[in-house]
Amino acid sequence: MNMTVETGGDRQDMQEAVRGFFEALLAEEEIGAVLVPGRLPGQATVMPALVTKPEQLAHMDPLAPCFAINGARVLTRLLRKPMGSRVAALLRPCEIRAFLELVKLHQARTGEVILVGMDCLGAMTNREYAGFAGDDPRQRSLDFCWQRLSGEEGRSDMAPLAPACRICELPVPEAADLRIGLYGTGGEPPLPVQSLSPKGEALLKDLGLPPADMPEDGARDVAQLVTERLAERDRVFSRTAQAIGSLGKMSAYFARCVNCHNCRVACPVCYCRECVFATDVFCHEPIQYLRWAGRRGALKMPTDTLFYHLTRLAHISTACVGCGQCSNACPNDIPVMEVFRTVAQRTQQAFGYQAGRSLEERPPLSEWREQEFEEVVGIEG
């Protein structure tokens, strides 16, 4: 089922159309709150906001190319235990995929959430966005959206997309309950809303929105975008694989790491309540550092940085959704995302798995499969 959300006819209405839709959701008795990208007055940064009063939706900025935190981390905090009411969450496709992975890892539940996905136009890095937003960030969001959808690419006042977004081949929220379509609209209302699950279909019926179809040009635009991004992704994977092709090369790649662990904190699928690297396990005795330095003549400080990244790769490469928050959080601009996406792509391909694609797919290593990796273990049929 498809429905249409629309208001008037100018570009400002792109924001108003989405806001109006979420006002309608809040009016539904079964929806107690909505989780939407919100902007504090006087601030450029957009962060998830849990909204219960419709007038507070005036501060939402769903079109902002700002991705300061993966919303799956926030949503799992809300859904670890019963809330007593449903929440409708507006998330990017990679946030939805991360949330579904966390559900499969028993970190959250789906019974009290409506996942609303909007076609993703990409986002800038935190640093780039701060300069892009300027004095009128809301209008800049509209400018960005229109520029991305109108076909007028390459304007000099537009900052480039974050590296993770430039190689993202999944810009459509296929695992959502509801999809708000942007591709094919040309950056103008009306905005089609499509149900992708029985839960979403039931909610649209309750809202009583008029029927609509996704724009005919939308599928073509998405296919062209995916083709371009796949080509760029493969180039990044090839370059990164060469850069980390040996232990020495990988050590050089992460040489600027200061063990801040920001990438772990920002990663939506790094879910352990207590990380071993946050304990005293790697807080060695002072004399041990001196012994190591004496044996080698010099000891890089801090130690264990490479071991930390190798451990993270082993831990979450099967669940990585490529959101890029690891690189976004790095204070020394190490391209962490490129490594994790390169390794995750190979790992997930080996298991025939795609993180966050479906709740029905069991995560790799969570169950025994008799015919898995037969060529490795030497089992013959």
C-alpha positions as CSV (number, residue, x, y, z in Angstrom):
1,M,0.0,0.0,0.0
2,N,1.2,3.5,-0.8
3,M,0.0,6.8,0.6
4,T,0.9,10.4,-0.2
5,V,2.0,13.2,2.2
6,E,1.8,16.7,0.8
7,T,1.1,20.3,1.6
8,G,1.6,23.2,-0.8
9,G,4.0,23.5,-3.7
10,D,7.2,25.2,-2.7
11,R,10.5,23.7,-1.5
12,Q,9.9,24.6,2.1
13,D,7.1,22.1,2.0
14,M,9.5,19.2,1.9
15,Q,10.2,19.7,5.6
16,E,6.6,20.5,6.4
17,A,5.3,17.4,4.7
18,V,7.5,15.2,6.8
19,R,6.6,17.1,9.9
20,G,2.9,16.9,9.1
21,F,3.2,13.1,8.7
22,F,4.7,12.8,12.2
23,E,2.1,15.1,13.7
24,A,-0.5,12.6,12.3
25,L,1.4,9.7,13.9
26,L,1.4,11.4,17.3
27,A,-2.3,11.9,17.0
28,E,-2.7,8.2,16.8
29,E,-3.7,6.7,20.2
30,E,-1.3,3.8,19.9
31,I,1.7,6.0,19.2
32,G,3.1,7.5,22.4
33,A,6.1,9.2,21.0
34,V,8.2,9.7,17.8
35,L,12.0,9.5,17.5
36,V,13.0,12.1,14.9
37,P,16.1,14.1,14.0
38,G,15.8,17.3,16.0
39,R,17.7,20.5,16.2
40,L,18.1,22.5,19.4
41,P,17.3,26.2,19.0
42,G,20.4,28.1,17.9
43,Q,22.4,24.9,17.2
44,A,23.5,23.5,13.9
45,T,23.9,19.9,15.0
46,V,21.0,17.5,14.5
47,M,20.5,14.7,17.1
48,P,17.7,12.2,17.7
49,A,14.9,13.6,19.8
50,L,12.1,11.7,21.5
51,V,9.0,13.9,21.0
52,T,5.6,13.5,22.6
53,K,4.1,17.0,22.0
54,P,3.3,17.9,18.3
55,E,4.5,21.5,18.7
56,Q,8.0,20.2,19.4
57,L,8.1,18.8,15.9
58,A,8.8,22.3,14.7
59,H,12.4,21.7,15.6
60,M,12.8,18.5,13.6
61,D,15.1,18.6,10.6
62,P,14.7,15.3,8.8
63,L,16.5,16.5,5.6
64,A,19.7,17.6,7.3
65,P,22.8,15.9,5.9
66,C,24.0,15.5,9.4
67,F,24.7,12.1,11.0
68,A,26.2,12.8,14.4
69,I,25.1,9.4,15.9
70,N,23.7,6.2,14.6
71,G,20.1,6.3,15.8
72,A,20.1,2.5,16.4
73,R,22.1,3.1,19.6
74,V,19.4,5.5,20.9
75,L,16.6,3.2,19.9
76,T,18.0,0.2,21.7
77,R,18.1,2.2,24.9
78,L,14.4,2.8,24.5
79,L,13.4,-0.7,23.6
80,R,15.5,-2.9,25.9
81,K,12.5,-3.2,28.2
82,P,8.7,-2.6,27.7
83,M,7.9,1.1,27.3
84,G,4.1,0.8,27.7
85,S,3.5,2.5,24.4
86,R,4.6,2.4,20.8
87,V,7.3,4.7,19.4
88,A,7.6,5.6,15.7
89,A,11.3,6.1,14.8
90,L,12.5,7.9,11.7
91,L,15.8,6.3,10.7
92,R,18.3,6.2,7.9
93,P,18.6,2.8,6.1
94,C,21.9,2.0,7.8
95,E,20.4,2.9,11.2
96,I,17.5,0.5,10.5
97,R,19.9,-2.3,9.5
98,A,22.0,-1.7,12.7
99,F,18.8,-1.8,14.8
100,L,17.8,-5.1,13.3
101,E,21.2,-6.6,13.9
102,L,20.9,-5.5,17.6
103,V,17.5,-7.1,17.8
104,K,19.0,-10.4,16.5
105,L,21.7,-10.0,19.2
106,H,19.0,-9.7,21.8
107,Q,19.8,-6.0,22.6
108,A,16.3,-4.7,21.8
109,R,12.7,-5.7,20.8
110,T,10.5,-4.8,17.9
111,G,7.0,-5.1,19.4
112,E,6.7,-1.4,20.4
113,V,8.3,0.3,17.5
114,I,7.3,1.4,14.0
115,L,10.4,1.8,11.8
116,V,9.9,4.7,9.4
117,G,12.7,4.9,6.9
118,M,13.2,7.8,4.5
119,D,15.2,7.4,1.3
120,C,18.7,8.4,2.2
121,L,20.5,11.2,0.3
122,G,23.7,10.8,2.3
123,A,25.3,12.9,4.9
124,M,28.4,14.9,5.4
125,T,31.1,14.3,8.0
126,N,30.6,16.2,11.3
127,R,33.4,18.6,10.5
128,E,32.1,19.3,6.9
129,Y,28.5,19.8,8.1
130,A,29.4,22.3,10.8
131,G,30.8,24.6,8.0
132,F,28.0,23.8,5.6
133,A,25.0,24.6,7.9
134,G,25.9,28.2,8.4
135,D,23.5,30.7,10.0
136,D,20.3,29.0,8.5
137,P,20.8,25.3,8.8
138,R,17.1,24.5,8.1
139,Q,17.2,26.2,4.8
140,R,20.6,24.6,4.0
141,S,18.9,21.2,4.6
142,L,16.3,22.1,2.0
143,D,19.0,23.3,-0.4
144,F,20.9,20.0,0.0
145,C,17.8,17.9,-0.5
146,W,16.7,19.8,-3.6
147,Q,20.2,19.7,-5.1
148,R,20.6,16.0,-4.6
149,L,17.2,15.2,-6.1
150,S,16.9,17.8,-8.9
151,G,19.8,16.6,-10.8
152,E,21.8,19.8,-10.4
153,E,24.9,18.2,-8.8
154,G,28.2,19.8,-8.3
155,R,27.4,23.1,-6.8
156,S,30.4,24.7,-5.2
157,D,28.7,25.6,-2.0
158,M,27.8,21.9,-1.3
159,A,30.3,19.9,0.8
160,P,31.0,16.4,-0.3
161,L,29.3,13.4,1.2
162,A,31.0,11.4,3.9
163,P,33.2,8.6,2.6
164,A,30.8,6.0,4.0
165,C,27.9,7.5,2.1
166,R,29.8,7.7,-1.2
167,I,30.1,3.9,-1.2
168,C,26.8,3.0,0.3
169,E,24.9,0.7,-2.1
170,L,21.7,0.6,0.1
171,P,20.1,4.0,0.0
172,V,16.5,2.8,0.3
173,P,15.1,1.6,3.6
174,E,13.8,-1.8,2.5
175,A,13.6,-3.3,6.0
176,A,11.4,-0.5,7.4
177,D,7.7,-0.7,8.3
178,L,7.1,2.5,6.3
179,R,9.1,4.1,3.6
180,I,9.0,7.9,2.8
181,G,10.1,8.2,-0.8
182,L,12.4,10.9,-1.9
183,Y,14.0,9.5,-5.1
184,G,12.1,10.4,-8.2
185,T,10.3,13.4,-6.6
186,G,12.7,16.0,-8.0
187,G,12.9,17.6,-4.6
188,E,9.3,18.7,-4.5
189,P,6.2,17.5,-2.7
190,P,4.1,15.3,-2.6
191,L,6.1,12.7,-0.8
192,P,4.9,9.1,-1.2
193,V,4.7,6.9,1.9
194,Q,4.8,3.1,1.3
195,S,4.0,0.3,3.7
196,L,6.6,-2.5,3.7
197,S,5.1,-4.7,6.5
198,P,1.7,-5.6,7.9
199,K,2.4,-3.3,10.8
200,G,3.0,-0.4,8.5
201,E,0.0,-1.2,6.3
202,A,-2.3,-1.2,9.4
203,L,-1.0,2.1,10.6
204,L,-1.4,3.8,7.2
205,K,-5.0,2.6,7.1
206,D,-5.6,4.1,10.5
207,L,-4.1,7.4,9.3
208,G,-6.5,7.5,6.3
209,L,-4.0,9.0,3.9
210,P,-4.9,9.1,0.2
211,P,-3.5,6.4,-2.0
212,A,-0.3,7.1,-4.0
213,D,2.5,5.4,-5.9
214,M,6.2,5.8,-5.7
215,P,7.5,8.0,-8.5
216,E,8.2,6.1,-11.7
217,D,11.6,7.7,-12.0
218,G,12.6,6.7,-8.5
219,A,13.7,3.2,-9.2
220,R,15.7,4.4,-12.2
221,D,17.4,7.0,-10.1
222,V,18.2,4.6,-7.4
223,A,19.6,2.0,-9.8
224,Q,21.9,4.6,-11.4
225,L,23.1,5.8,-8.0
226,V,23.8,2.2,-6.8
227,T,25.8,1.5,-9.9
228,E,28.0,4.5,-9.3
229,R,28.5,3.8,-5.7
230,L,29.3,0.1,-6.3
231,A,32.1,1.2,-8.7
232,E,33.4,3.6,-6.1
233,R,33.0,1.0,-3.3
234,D,35.1,-1.6,-5.3
235,R,37.8,1.0,-5.8
236,V,37.9,1.8,-2.1
237,F,38.0,-1.9,-1.2
238,S,40.9,-2.6,-3.6
239,R,42.9,0.4,-2.3
240,T,42.2,-0.5,1.3
241,A,43.1,-4.2,0.8
242,Q,46.5,-3.2,-0.5
243,A,47.0,-0.7,2.3
244,I,46.4,-3.4,5.0
245,G,47.8,-6.4,3.2
246,S,50.3,-7.3,5.9
247,L,50.7,-6.9,9.6
248,G,53.3,-4.2,9.0
249,K,51.1,-2.3,6.6
250,M,48.1,-2.5,9.0
251,S,50.3,-1.3,11.9
252,A,51.3,1.7,9.8
253,Y,47.6,2.3,8.8
254,F,46.6,2.6,12.5
255,A,49.8,4.3,13.6
256,R,48.0,7.5,14.5
257,C,45.6,5.7,16.8
258,V,45.6,7.1,20.4
259,N,43.5,4.4,22.0
260,C,40.6,6.8,22.6
261,H,38.2,4.0,21.6
262,N,35.8,6.5,20.1
263,C,35.2,4.2,17.2
264,R,34.0,1.5,19.6
265,V,31.7,4.0,21.4
266,A,30.2,5.3,18.1
267,C,29.7,1.9,16.5
268,P,26.1,0.9,16.7
269,V,26.7,-2.9,16.6
270,C,29.5,-2.9,19.2
271,Y,27.1,-3.8,22.0
272,C,29.1,-5.4,24.9
273,R,28.1,-3.9,28.2
274,E,31.7,-4.0,29.2
275,C,34.5,-4.1,26.7
276,V,37.7,-5.9,27.6
277,F,39.6,-2.9,26.4
278,A,37.8,-0.7,29.0
279,T,39.0,-2.9,31.8
280,D,42.5,-3.3,33.5
281,V,43.4,-6.3,31.2
282,F,45.5,-4.0,29.1
283,C,46.6,-1.7,31.8
284,H,50.1,-3.3,32.1
285,E,52.5,-2.9,35.0
286,P,54.9,0.0,34.6
287,I,57.9,-2.4,34.7
288,Q,56.4,-4.4,31.8
289,Y,56.5,-1.3,29.6
290,L,60.2,-0.8,30.5
291,R,61.0,-4.4,29.7
292,W,59.4,-4.2,26.3
293,A,61.2,-1.0,25.6
294,G,64.5,-2.5,26.8
295,R,64.1,-5.5,24.5
296,R,63.3,-3.5,21.4
297,G,65.2,-0.3,22.1
298,A,62.0,1.8,21.7
299,L,58.3,1.2,22.4
300,K,55.5,3.0,20.6
301,M,53.0,4.5,23.1
302,P,50.2,3.8,23.6
303,T,50.6,0.1,23.1
304,D,48.0,-2.5,22.0
305,T,46.4,-0.2,19.4
306,L,46.7,-2.7,16.5
307,F,45.4,-5.5,18.7
308,Y,42.4,-3.4,19.6
309,H,41.4,-2.9,16.0
310,L,42.0,-6.5,15.1
311,T,39.8,-7.6,18.0
312,R,37.1,-5.2,16.8
313,L,37.3,-6.6,13.3
314,A,36.9,-10.1,14.6
315,H,34.1,-9.1,16.8
316,I,31.8,-7.1,14.6
317,S,32.7,-7.6,10.9
318,T,29.7,-10.0,10.5
319,A,27.4,-7.2,11.8
320,C,28.9,-4.1,10.3
321,V,26.3,-2.0,8.3
322,G,28.8,0.5,6.9
323,C,27.3,3.6,8.6
324,G,30.8,5.2,8.9
325,Q,30.4,6.4,12.5
326,C,33.7,4.9,13.4
327,S,35.6,7.3,11.0
328,N,33.3,10.1,12.0
329,A,34.3,9.7,15.6
330,C,38.1,9.4,15.1
331,P,40.0,12.5,16.3
332,N,43.0,11.7,14.1
333,D,41.0,11.1,10.9
334,I,42.1,7.5,10.5
335,P,39.9,6.0,7.7
336,V,38.6,3.3,10.0
337,M,35.4,2.8,8.0
338,E,37.3,1.7,4.9
339,V,39.0,-1.1,6.8
340,F,35.9,-2.3,8.5
341,R,33.8,-2.2,5.3
342,T,36.4,-4.0,3.3
343,V,36.8,-6.8,5.9
344,A,33.0,-6.9,6.6
345,Q,32.2,-7.3,2.9
346,R,34.4,-10.3,2.6
347,T,33.2,-11.8,5.9
348,Q,29.6,-11.4,5.2
349,Q,29.9,-12.7,1.6
350,A,31.7,-15.8,2.9
351,F,28.6,-16.5,5.1
352,G,26.1,-15.5,2.4
353,Y,24.9,-12.9,4.8
354,Q,24.0,-9.2,4.8
355,A,23.8,-7.4,8.1
356,G,20.4,-6.0,8.8
357,R,18.7,-7.3,5.7
358,S,16.1,-9.3,7.6
359,L,15.2,-10.4,11.1
360,E,14.7,-13.9,9.7
361,E,18.4,-14.4,8.9
362,R,20.3,-15.7,11.8
363,P,23.7,-14.0,12.4
364,P,26.8,-16.0,11.3
365,L,28.3,-18.2,14.0
366,S,25.0,-18.2,15.9
367,E,24.0,-21.6,14.7
368,W,25.6,-24.7,13.3
369,R,25.3,-25.4,9.6
370,E,26.3,-28.8,8.4
371,Q,27.3,-27.8,4.9
372,E,29.1,-24.6,5.7
373,F,32.8,-24.1,4.6
374,E,33.1,-27.8,3.6
375,E,36.1,-26.9,1.4
376,V,37.9,-25.5,4.5
377,V,37.2,-28.3,7.0
378,G,37.8,-31.1,4.4
379,I,34.3,-32.7,4.6
380,E,33.4,-34.5,1.4
381,G,29.8,-35.1,0.4
